[in-house]
Amino acid sequence: MQNRIIGYDLARALAVFGMVVVNFKIVMGAGENGPPWLVGLVGLLEGRAAATFVVLAGVGIALLSRQARLAKDPQRLGANRRTLLKRAFFLFVVGTLYTPIWPADILHFYGVYIVVAAFLLAAPSKRLGALAGGLVAAFVVLILVFDYEKGWDWQTLSYDGLWRPAGFLRHLFFNGFHPVVPWLAFMLVGMILGRLDMGDPRVQRRVFTWGAAVALAAEVASRFLVRTLTSGVPAAEREIITALLGSGPMPPMPFYMLSGAGTACAVIAAAVAFGARHGHSKCLRPFVATGQLALTLYVGHVLIGMGLLEAWGRLENQNLSFAVLAALVFCMAGVLFAYAWRSKFKQGPLESVMRHLT
């Protein structure tokens, strides 16, 4: 059990690092202003790091409710559900208040994911899988029926009408950065993953192999179809085909969802296996601590990391190399802070506040 916890914390740290790199790139307007190899490398992280973060949350929910679920104890399941609902409310409120500062916030989306997951604690894994698939299919229907671009200014990544009820709900459930439909599917995948015996090396290998295979197949199929169907067509049609059949996170079409879920499973399985083998190494302790302070570091990378860059006048029109360098510097500082904090306290600053209130 200890190795499993270490592995999940390592995976969470990797997810945080990936999210910091991607978010620094976005907010600094780096785009593809950098060497091709770096553009490609950072492109692989877009949407995948955040998906891994959500899958890990699903794993945590499965572990939290494991004993009550196996014992089929309705009272303990009810207690777990109440705890989760309180945490969901906390994250939704914090994330909503945080959104004016960081429009790409994931915390308030997280809050809604957790509310739904709280009522599925005892659901069979097959039902969770079916619901995940249904969410992916439902989004395809929604994007064919409704205007996905409604509210968006893609040049500035601003959203008109976000704070009006209709706009807020549309952004939250359909066309925001991490809409409930279909992103909730990642949490359901995590709940399934959290029920597996990931301490078993054979399970680790199967999860890694299947995850990597699904992600690779989705990427290859997506790129083949986009390249084939966009050959010789007008730019407007090419853009539509790329959006529908591409593997980018916006819009989150099936190829992206498969790639994101597969990548998350492969990364988590590899991290758990690595933690099982090297969990007693002192070198891993700072990274384990980083995973345990994921919430604090997520908020900190905006308030502190981007805040310092803004004060320095380096928050806009930067090249990708500088954006990645700034992200790595913040990640290194975050690792040192997390290790120092965890050497004195059991929980991170925001993690402690959330536990105390919930």
Secondary structure as UniProt FT lines:
FT   HELIX           2..27
FT   TURN            28..29
FT   TURN            31..32
FT   HELIX           36..45
FT   TURN            46..47
FT   HELIX           48..64
FT   HELIX           66..71
FT   HELIX           74..98
FT   TURN            99..101
FT   TURN            103..104
FT   HELIX           107..118
FT   TURN            119..122
FT   HELIX           125..145
FT   TURN            148..151
FT   STRAND          152..153
FT   TURN            154..157
FT   STRAND          158..159
FT   TURN            160..163
FT   HELIX           165..170
FT   HELIX           171..175
FT   HELIX           180..194
FT   TURN            198..199
FT   HELIX           201..229
FT   TURN            230..232
FT   HELIX           235..245
FT   TURN            249..252
FT   HELIX           254..278
FT   TURN            279..280
FT   HELIX           282..284
FT   HELIX           285..292
FT   HELIX           294..300
FT   HELIX           301..306
FT   HELIX           307..312
FT   HELIX           320..342
FT   TURN            343..344
FT   HELIX           349..357
//
